[in-house]
Amino acid sequence: MRLRTLAFTVASFALGLSVGALRREPSAPLMPSDIQGSDRRRVIILGGGWGGVYTALTLERELRSGEGVEVVLISRDNFFLFTPMLPEAVGSAVALTHIVNPIRRMLKRSRFVAGEVRHIDLHDKIVEVELASGSIHRFTFDHLVLALGGETNFFGMADVAQHALTVKSLADAIAVRNHIINVLEQADVEPAEQRRNLTTFVLAGGGLNGVEVMGSINDFVRAASRAYPHVPAAEIRTVLLEAASRLMPEVEDSLAEFTRRELQTRGVEVWLRSRVAGATDSEVLLEDGRRIATSTFIWSAGVRPSRLLSELPLDRDRSGRIIVDATMRVPGQEHVWALGDCAHIPDRRQGRDAAYPTTAQHALREAYRLGRNIAAVLRDEPAKPFDYPLRIQLAIVGHRRGVASLLGLNISGFLPWWLWRTYYLARLPQADRRLRVALDWTLDLIFPRDIVELPVVPRRDRRPSSTFQSNEPDRPL
């Protein structure tokens, strides 16, 4: 079995390199950054996730020399996080640094600014950005792309926000992984009555992301426990809570049911119709009065758009996402566009009020279309509507097990797991990262997973702030 899996991994890596090479198309250079004058136009993209980065990359391909356009991408982090592999990083299947790419190396002709967006003025077309030093810089724009993504939604439960861990960012992944290792270290010493809390791991949220995170954590904890002689394997308990009557609303019922059975076979307790009502540092409280004693509570049950967008005078849907038309332009704001987790993009295939789901797969396709649309508008050409019929859905539910819907055909088991790894390895930016991840997966077949608790170094305090006006690209930051 290991030899077969090793062969599949090597084949996946080769395919990833070849597909990556095919995706890299030659790009015409953008306007040089020192060009001045009234004809010069600036497109500012806010957000360094799937929507923001791939909109910039698409604009680099579409825009030609002499069109007088500068593309500026502004993001708090200077890296692009490959979110589909975040559960793999939590479970130590891949190294944390191997699923991030420096944005500056991904963008060849766009300008990158690492800073926190503090204010957006749609009327005067100005974005205020705070750097790590505390200095404030103002950038004017002709077109603005809102791709700020989402943040965890705790639905007003302050106690859950205080006591739950989340898995949305690289820092979250480090924190969850460190916490799991730390409680195992404690459990190896504490007596049995205290050990039960330490060896119980609870995750709320049975969507695609929650299922993949729980499957990875379950594998990691049960494998890591072998290094802790005083932690009996029978005492390890993993619990997945879902408020609805089924898991994974993003997939077909048959796949969701297979996922439930597969998780239970692998030792995960799946509690359906179990809505969280609160949490303390030692237990999770459910609406029906049940309580689960645990030292590890992970929240993956809700996402809301970035709070920065709440200050903008734009229409939103019930979840807070900005309503855009089919071209991803904000109605009444011809120079403003939105995509990804923060945008309500109409899906006419599903009905009048339906919107495309907020997944990485959709954000990538939205970015391709939005980049082409902005380039077309800059040339006084019409923008085209976004239309993406979802044909492939993939999810992993544990080591060597997955589920997939391929052109209407539902399959489960080893093949979807291999397809998931092959597809996302091919999508991972830059050949060096694909090589590193392929080696991680190969070594994972041979050696036990790493259980080193990583030290976390906080950022330095900010210095006193100052203010700069950045209207031209050659002004120093």
C-alpha positions in Angstrom: 0.0 0.0 0.0 2.8 2.4 0.9 4.6 1.7 -2.4 1.4 2.4 -4.3 0.8 5.6 -2.5 4.4 6.6 -3.0 4.1 6.1 -6.7 0.9 8.1 -6.8 2.6 11.0 -4.9 5.5 11.0 -7.3 3.1 11.0 -10.2 1.1 13.8 -8.6 4.2 15.9 -8.2 5.2 15.4 -11.9 1.7 16.4 -13.0 1.8 19.4 -10.7 5.0 20.7 -12.2 3.8 20.2 -15.7 0.4 21.8 -15.1 2.1 24.7 -13.3 4.3 25.2 -16.3 1.4 25.2 -18.7 -0.4 27.8 -16.6 2.4 30.3 -16.8 1.6 32.4 -19.8 3.9 35.1 -21.2 2.8 38.5 -20.0 3.3 41.9 -21.6 4.8 44.4 -19.2 2.6 46.9 -17.5 3.3 50.6 -17.7 6.6 51.5 -16.0 6.0 52.7 -12.4 7.6 56.1 -12.9 5.2 57.3 -15.6 3.5 60.6 -14.7 0.6 62.5 -16.2 -3.2 62.7 -16.3 -3.5 59.7 -18.6 -2.0 57.4 -16.1 -4.6 55.2 -14.3 -4.3 53.1 -11.1 -6.1 49.9 -10.2 -5.9 49.2 -6.4 -6.7 45.7 -5.2 -7.3 45.2 -1.4 -6.6 41.7 -0.2 -3.8 39.1 -0.7 -6.0 36.0 -0.9 -7.2 34.1 -3.9 -9.4 36.9 -5.2 -6.9 39.7 -4.8 -3.7 37.9 -6.0 -5.2 36.2 -9.0 -7.0 39.4 -10.1 -3.6 41.1 -10.1 -2.0 38.2 -12.0 -4.8 38.2 -14.6 -4.4 42.0 -15.1 -0.7 41.4 -15.6 -1.5 39.0 -18.5 -4.2 41.2 -20.0 -2.7 44.7 -19.8 -0.3 45.8 -22.5 2.6 48.2 -22.5 1.5 51.7 -23.3 -1.9 51.5 -21.8 -0.9 53.7 -18.9 -2.1 51.5 -16.0 -0.5 50.7 -12.7 -1.8 47.8 -10.6 -1.3 48.0 -6.8 -2.1 45.1 -4.5 -2.4 46.0 -0.8 -2.4 43.3 1.9 -1.7 43.0 5.6 0.5 39.9 5.0 3.3 39.7 2.5 2.4 36.1 1.6 -0.3 34.2 -0.2 -1.7 31.4 1.9 -2.7 28.3 0.1 -5.8 27.7 2.2 -6.9 24.2 0.9 -3.7 22.8 2.5 -4.2 24.5 5.8 -5.7 21.4 7.4 -2.7 19.4 6.2 -0.4 21.9 7.9 -2.4 21.7 11.2 -1.9 17.9 11.1 1.8 18.2 10.3 1.4 16.4 7.0 3.1 19.4 5.3 5.4 22.1 6.8 3.7 25.4 7.6 6.1 27.5 5.5 5.5 25.3 2.4 1.9 26.4 1.9 2.7 30.1 1.7 4.3 32.1 -1.2 5.8 35.5 -1.1 3.4 37.8 -3.0 6.3 39.9 -4.3 7.7 36.9 -6.1 4.3 36.0 -7.5 3.6 39.4 -9.0 6.1 40.4 -11.7 4.8 43.8 -12.8 2.3 44.9 -10.2 3.3 47.0 -7.1 2.8 45.4 -3.7 2.2 47.3 -0.4 2.3 45.4 2.9 0.0 47.3 5.2 -3.3 47.4 7.0 -6.2 49.1 5.2 -7.6 51.7 7.7 -10.1 53.7 5.6 -11.7 53.7 2.2 -13.1 56.9 0.7 -15.2 55.9 -2.4 -16.2 59.5 -3.2 -12.6 60.9 -3.4 -11.2 57.6 -4.4 -8.6 57.3 -1.7 -7.4 54.3 0.4 -5.6 54.8 3.6 -3.0 52.2 4.6 -1.1 51.9 7.9 2.3 50.3 7.7 3.9 48.2 10.5 5.8 51.3 11.6 2.5 53.1 12.2 2.9 55.6 9.3 -0.2 56.2 7.2 -0.1 56.3 3.4 -2.9 57.5 1.1 -3.3 56.0 -2.4 -5.6 57.3 -5.0 -7.3 55.0 -7.4 -9.3 54.9 -10.7 -10.6 51.4 -10.0 -10.9 49.6 -6.7 -11.2 45.9 -6.1 -12.5 44.7 -2.8 -11.1 41.3 -2.1 -10.6 41.5 1.7 -12.1 38.1 2.3 -13.9 37.1 5.5 -13.3 36.7 9.2 -14.7 34.2 11.8 -18.3 34.8 12.8 -19.1 33.8 16.4 -22.7 34.9 16.0 -22.5 37.2 19.0 -21.3 34.5 21.4 -18.5 36.3 23.3 -17.6 33.3 25.4 -17.1 31.2 22.3 -14.9 33.9 20.8 -12.9 34.0 24.0 -12.3 30.3 24.4 -12.4 28.8 20.9 -9.5 28.4 18.5 -10.0 29.1 14.8 -8.4 27.8 11.6 -8.5 30.5 9.0 -4.9 31.9 8.9 -1.3 30.7 9.1 -1.2 32.1 12.7 -4.3 30.0 13.5 -2.7 26.9 12.1 0.4 27.4 14.2 -1.7 28.1 17.3 -3.9 25.0 16.9 -0.9 22.7 16.1 1.0 24.1 19.1 -2.0 23.7 21.4 -2.6 20.1 20.4 1.0 19.2 21.1 0.9 21.1 24.4 -2.2 19.3 25.7 -0.6 15.9 24.8 2.5 16.9 26.7 0.3 17.7 29.7 -1.8 14.6 29.4 1.3 12.4 29.5 1.9 13.7 33.1 -1.6 14.4 34.6 -3.6 11.8 36.4 -6.6 10.1 34.6 -9.3 12.4 35.9 -7.5 15.5 34.5 -6.4 13.6 31.4 -9.9 13.1 30.0 -10.3 16.8 29.3 -6.9 17.1 27.8 -7.4 14.1 25.4 -10.9 15.4 24.2 -10.8 17.5 21.0 -14.0 19.2 19.9 -14.6 21.1 16.6 -17.8 23.0 15.8 -18.8 23.3 12.1 -19.4 20.4 9.7 -18.8 22.2 6.4 -16.1 21.3 3.9 -13.4 23.1 5.9 -14.5 21.8 9.2 -14.6 18.2 8.0 -11.1 18.4 6.5 -9.7 20.1 9.6 -11.2 17.4 11.9 -10.1 14.6 9.7 -6.5 16.0 9.8 -6.6 16.6 13.5 -8.0 13.1 14.2 -5.2 11.5 12.2 -2.5 13.7 13.8 -3.6 13.2 17.4 -4.0 9.4 17.1 -0.6 9.1 15.4 1.2 11.5 17.8 -0.1 9.8 20.9 2.2 6.9 20.2 5.0 9.2 21.4 3.3 9.7 24.7 3.4 6.4 26.7 1.1 7.6 29.4 -1.7 8.6 27.0 -3.8 5.5 26.2 -5.1 5.5 22.7 -8.5 4.5 24.0 -8.8 7.8 25.9 -8.4 10.0 22.8 -11.7 11.4 21.8 -12.5 13.6 18.8 -16.0 15.2 18.4 -17.4 17.0 15.4 -20.4 19.2 16.1 -22.8 20.3 13.3 -26.0 22.3 13.9 -27.7 20.9 10.7 -29.1 17.4 10.0 -26.2 16.5 7.7 -22.5 17.4 7.1 -21.1 19.4 4.2 -24.0 21.3 2.6 -21.7 22.0 -0.3 -21.9 18.4 -1.6 -24.5 15.8 -2.5 -26.3 14.0 0.3 -24.7 10.6 -0.6 -21.2 12.1 -0.3 -22.1 13.8 3.0 -23.4 10.5 4.4 -20.3 8.7 3.3 -18.2 11.3 5.0 -20.1 10.8 8.2 -19.6 7.1 8.1 -15.9 7.4 7.2 -15.2 9.8 10.0 -16.9 7.6 12.5 -14.9 4.6 11.2 -11.8 6.6 11.9 -12.8 7.3 15.5 -14.5 10.7 15.2 -17.8 11.2 17.0 -20.2 13.1 14.6 -22.9 14.9 16.5 -25.6 16.2 14.1 -28.3 18.7 15.1 -25.9 19.9 17.8 -25.8 23.7 18.1 -23.2 25.4 20.3 -24.7 27.7 22.9 -21.5 28.7 24.8 -18.1 27.7 26.0 -15.8 28.0 29.0 -12.1 27.1 29.3 -13.0 23.5 30.2 -16.2 22.6 28.4 -18.5 23.3 25.4 -22.2 24.0 26.0 -24.9 22.9 23.6 -28.4 24.4 23.2 -30.1 21.1 24.3 -28.2 21.3 27.6 -25.5 18.8 26.9 -21.9 19.6 27.9 -18.6 18.3 26.6 -15.6 18.5 28.9 -12.6 19.5 26.8 -9.4 21.6 26.8 -9.5 22.0 23.0 -12.4 23.7 21.3 -12.0 24.7 17.6 -14.6 26.9 15.9 -15.2 26.5 12.1 -19.0 27.3 12.0 -19.3 30.7 10.5 -17.6 33.4 8.3 -18.6 37.0 7.8 -17.1 39.7 5.5 -14.3 41.9 6.8 -15.6 44.5 9.3 -13.7 47.2 7.4 -16.3 47.0 4.7 -19.1 47.9 7.1 -18.2 51.6 6.8 -18.8 51.7 3.1 -22.2 53.0 1.9 -22.9 49.9 -0.2 -25.8 47.4 -0.3 -25.3 44.1 1.4 -27.1 40.8 1.7 -28.2 39.2 5.0 -24.8 37.8 5.6 -23.1 41.2 5.1 -21.6 40.5 1.7 -21.5 43.4 -0.7 -24.1 43.0 -3.5 -22.5 43.1 -7.0 -23.9 42.5 -10.5 -22.9 39.5 -12.6 -19.8 41.3 -13.8 -18.7 41.8 -10.1 -19.2 45.6 -10.3 -20.9 47.3 -7.4 -24.2 48.9 -8.7 -24.0 52.7 -8.6 -20.2 52.6 -8.3 -18.7 52.1 -11.7 -15.1 52.2 -10.4 -15.7 49.6 -7.5 -15.6 45.8 -7.9 -15.8 43.0 -5.3 -15.3 39.2 -5.3 -14.6 36.3 -3.0 -15.8 36.0 0.6 -16.9 39.6 0.8 -19.1 39.6 -2.3 -22.6 38.4 -3.2 -22.2 37.4 -6.8 -25.5 36.3 -8.4 -25.7 32.6 -9.5 -28.5 32.6 -12.0 -28.2 28.9 -12.5 -29.4 28.3 -8.9 -32.2 30.9 -8.8 -33.0 34.6 -8.5 -31.5 35.3 -5.1 -28.8 32.6 -5.1 -25.1 33.6 -4.9 -21.9 31.7 -5.6 -20.4 30.0 -2.6 -17.4 31.5 -0.9 -14.8 28.8 -1.7 -11.3 29.1 -3.0 -12.3 27.3 -6.2 -14.9 30.0 -7.0 -12.7 32.9 -5.9 -10.0 31.7 -8.4 -12.5 31.6 -11.3 -14.0 35.0 -10.2 -10.5 36.5 -10.2 -9.9 35.3 -13.7 -13.1 36.9 -15.0 -12.7 40.1 -12.9 -9.2 40.7 -14.2 -10.4 40.4 -17.8 -13.4 42.7 -17.1 -11.3 45.5 -15.6 -8.9 45.3 -18.5 -11.9 45.5 -20.9 -13.4 48.5 -19.1 -10.0 50.3 -19.2 -10.2 49.8 -23.0 -13.8 51.0 -23.2 -15.0 47.5 -23.9 -17.9 45.8 -22.2 -17.5 43.6 -19.2 -18.8 40.1 -19.3 -20.9 38.3 -16.6 -19.3 35.7 -14.4 -20.7 32.2 -15.1 -19.0 29.1 -13.5 -20.8 25.8 -13.6 -19.2 23.8 -10.8 -18.2 20.4 -12.2 -15.7 19.1 -9.6 -15.9 19.0 -5.9 -13.2 17.4 -3.8 -12.7 16.9 0.0 -10.4 14.7 2.1 -11.8 13.1 5.3 -8.6 11.5 6.6 -5.4 10.0 5.4 -5.9 8.2 2.1 -9.6 8.8 2.1 -11.7 11.4 0.3 -14.9 12.2 -1.4 -15.5 13.7 -4.9 -18.2 14.8 -7.3 -16.9 14.6 -10.8 -19.3 15.8 -13.6 -22.2 14.5 -11.6 -20.5 11.2 -10.6 -20.0 10.7 -6.9 -17.0 8.7 -5.8 -15.3 8.1 -2.4 -12.3 6.3 -1.0 -8.6 6.4 -2.1 -9.1 7.8 -5.6 -10.7 11.1 -4.5 -8.0 11.6 -1.9 -5.3 11.1 -4.6 -7.2 13.4 -7.0 -7.5 16.1 -4.2 -3.7 16.0 -3.7 -3.0 16.0 -7.4 -5.3 18.9 -8.2 -4.1 21.1 -5.4 -0.5 20.3 -5.9 -0.9 21.5 -9.5 -2.6 24.6 -8.2 0.0 25.5 -5.7 2.0 28.5 -7.0 5.7 28.2 -7.8 7.6 25.0 -8.6 9.7 25.2 -5.4 6.6 25.0 -3.2 5.2 22.1 -5.2 8.5 20.2 -4.8 8.6 20.9 -1.0 5.0 19.8 -0.5 5.5 16.6 -2.6 8.6 15.8 -0.5 6.6 16.4 2.7 3.9 14.0 1.5 6.5 11.4 0.5 8.3 11.6 3.8 4.9 11.4 5.6 4.6 7.8 4.2 7.8 6.8 5.9 8.4 8.8 9.0 6.2 9.8 11.9 4.8 13.3 11.9 6.6 16.1 13.6 5.5 16.9 17.2 7.8 19.9 17.9 5.9 22.8 19.5 7.0 25.9 17.5 7.9 29.1 19.4 5.9 32.1 18.4 7.7 35.5 18.2 5.3 38.5 18.4 5.7 41.5 16.2 7.5 44.5 17.5 5.5 47.4 18.9 4.5 50.1 16.4 6.4 53.4 16.3 4.6 56.7 16.4 2.6 57.3 13.3 3.0 59.8 10.6 1.0 60.6 7.4 2.1 60.5 3.8 0.2 61.2 0.5 1.0 58.5 -2.1 -0.5 59.7 -5.3 2.4 58.7 -7.5 4.1 55.3 -7.7 7.6 56.7 -7.3 6.9 58.3 -3.9 8.8 56.5 -1.1 6.8 54.4 1.4 
